[in-house]
């Protein structure tokens, strides 16, 4: 199925580069904006080095077209200050080193980079602005638990090598960003319960934010999450989080994307866009709890066992538009409240207390029955 929707397939110019807006030529199982068959998802031929250019899907093509690997990342809006290369197949922790952008361009073009075998020896050496680049492999014995966080305007980047697939595939290999901020994650695949979280019993694809979270300013792109509990799971106090151009499907014990919060703590400026979420055991994309100034847009959501899009227990001043939602088993869009334990004094002092606050404007972000000020437009079926 090719979704040639004109409102999802326009073109713009950003920072001097042509960029395809929306989902472009994506299919129901592959995020593939430029229509070359490469992209993110089970239906793709492989990862795409540049999903805005149909002539570039390998690293070699990117180097020839743009002048280097660093320049390829710059086209995505990234600007790392240093590079650390990990090759889980041929790397060596004793001889690996880091590179300036120019030196990284030179060694990747010449295929002479000294790569690490895994991330265990560099976790405390990474600085804000650094990029950890991982070569093609299936990782089963080590996980991504970042220690060093980024800072404003200088995030820490975790990127897959352009055009290569990196799969995390065991309960020992997973992503965990609990209480972590200023990160960019681009290009990974999590599969087969690869990602047990210390937060609960389910296996999650990517974990961001525990209770009393400090998880903010996080970008997740080109991620595939499948055969986990949830493809992506994030809870409590998420701020400035962008999840886009990713695929979450066939997750067995929860939602494709499950984001929530409770008590006094808001989730704000959370955006999920240009995502495929299908055949999950619960809902395709779930916002559960108090969300403000958030967005779901340009997503394709279908075949989920409960609902396609779900907004429960409070959401306001948010936008839902240009989504294609169909063939979800229970309902296509769920907007609801339910009884819960959310605190008494100002709602949320103790999570075990019953909420008693009244639904007035200044409590719109707190009371679980507050669902107003939202825009639902251009929802296709």
C-alpha positions, -999 to +999 in steps of 0.1 A: +000+000+000+015+033-010-001+063+007+002+091-018-017+117+003-009+152-009-010+167+025+016+143+037+040+146+007+051+182+002+086+195+000+104+223+018+138+238+020+155+238+054+190+251+061+196+250+023+187+214+020+156+199+002+135+181+027+104+159+021+077+169+046+053+143+059+055+106+050+062+111+013+062+077-005+060+056+027+040+024+027+020+007+055+051-011+067+081+011+057+088+048+065+103+057+031+098+094+023+119+094-009+105+062-023+137+043-030+126+012-010+150+020+019+139+034+052+126+024+087+104-006+092+098-043+085+088-036+048+119-018+039+148-032+019+172-018+045+181+014+064+184+045+043+215+067+045+193+097+034+155+094+032+153+128+015+173+116-015+163+086-036+198+083-051+215+078-017+208+048+005+244+035+013+273+052+031+294+051+000+267+069-020+264+095+008+302+101+009+302+106-029+271+129-029+279+150+002+316+147+008+316+127+040+297+109+068+298+141+090+282+160+062+255+133+059+246+138+095+247+176+091+219+172+065+198+157+093+203+188+114+231+172+136+265+188+142+286+166+164+319+180+178+336+145+181+329+110+169+334+076+186+329+047+163+318+013+175+321-018+154+305-048+173+320-072+147+356-059+141+363-033+168+389-033+195+384-015+228+422-014+233+429+005+201+397+025+195+399+063+195+377+094+189+379+118+159+371+153+150+345+157+122+372+162+096+393+133+108+361+111+109+353+120+073+389+111+063+391+077+081+356+066+071+363+074+034+396+055+036+381+028+058+409+032+084+389+043+115+399+026+148+366+015+162+357+002+196+341-032+201+314-019+224+305+011+246+318-002+279+351+017+279+338+051+266+307+057+287+324+081+311+346+097+284+317+110+262+312+148+264+282+169+254+282+173+216+298+139+210+284+113+187+286+076+192+282+059+158+275+022+156+282-001+126+260-029+114+255-057+139+231-077+160+239-068+196+229-093+224+254-088+253+256-051+261+231-023+265+229+015+260+228+031+294+242+065+288+260+081+317+270+115+303+241+137+293+241+165+268+235+202+275+214+229+259+222+231+221+249+203+225+232+170+229+248+136+230+242+117+197+237+079+194+236+072+156+238+042+134+262+043+105+244+056+074+226+029+056+234+002+081+211-018+105+219-021+141+197-045+160+194-049+198+181-084+203+182-099+238+171-090+274+207-078+280+207-054+250+184-024+254+179+014+255+174+031+288+171+069+292+156+071+326+163+105+341+185+114+311+182+146+289+196+162+258+199+131+236+194+123+199+189+086+191+187+078+153+185+046+134+183+016+158+162-015+158+150-032+190+135-067+187+126-099+206+122-085+241+155-068+237+148-043+264+136-052+299+131-021+320+138-018+357+105+001+359+082-029+356+075-064+343+071-057+306+099-057+281+100-023+264+117-011+232+130+022+245+125+035+280+125+072+288+116+087+322+107+070+355+086+085+382+098+120+392+115+120+358+141+145+345+138+133+310+137+162+286+149+174+252+151+140+236+148+132+199+142+097+186+142+091+149+143+061+125+137+036+153+120+003+148+106-014+179+089-049+176+082-080+196+087-062+229+061-053+255+058-017+242+078-005+212+086+027+232+077+035+268+081+069+285+066+081+318+063+111+341+076+146+334+085+142+297+093+177+283+104+186+247+104+150+234+102+143+196+095+109+182+093+107+144+098+087+113+098+054+132+079+021+132+064+003+162+046-030+154+037-064+166+045-057+202+030-084+223+021-071+258+012-034+256+011-004+232+031+005+202+040+038+219+030+042+256+036+077+271+021+088+304+023+107+336+005+110+370-001+134+399+011+170+396+038+163+370+029+172+334+042+159+301+046+189+278+057+196+243+057+159+234+054+152+196+048+119+179+047+123+141+053+104+109+052+071+128+038+037+117+022+019+146+004-014+138-005-049+150+002-041+186-016-060+214-030-028+229-032+007+214-011+021+185-002+054+203-013+061+239-011+094+258-022+085+293-023+114+319-018+151+318-004+163+284-001+199+274+010+216+241+016+182+226+010+167+192+001+136+172+004+141+135+010+124+101+009+089+117-004+057+101-020+035+128-039+003+121-045-033+132-041-027+169-061-048+193-076-019+213-076+014+196-056+034+172-050+067+190-058+071+227-060+101+250-068+092+286-071+112+319-063+147+307-050+165+277-053+201+267-041+227+242-027+199+220-031+190+183-040+158+165-041+161+127-033+145+094-033+109+108-045+078+089-062+055+114-080+023+103-089-013+111-081-011+148-102-038+166-120-019+193-121+018+182-101+041+160-097+071+185-103+068+222-108+100+243-117+090+278-112+093+316-113+066+342-113+065+380-078+065+395-056+073+425-042+107+417-039+126+450-061+150+470-047+184+479-043+201+445-044+166+430-014+144+434+003+149+467+001+112+473-004+089+444-025+066+466-051+092+474-083+097+454-084+128+433-110+153+446-101+185+427-129+202+407-127+206+369-119+243+367-096+261+342-066+265+364-066+228+371-070+217+335-036+201+333-040+182+366-075+168+370-079+135+352-112+145+337-098+176+319-100+170+282-105+204+265-088+229+241-077+201+217-079+201+180-087+169+161-086+175+123-079+156+091-082+122+106-084+097+077-098+062+077 
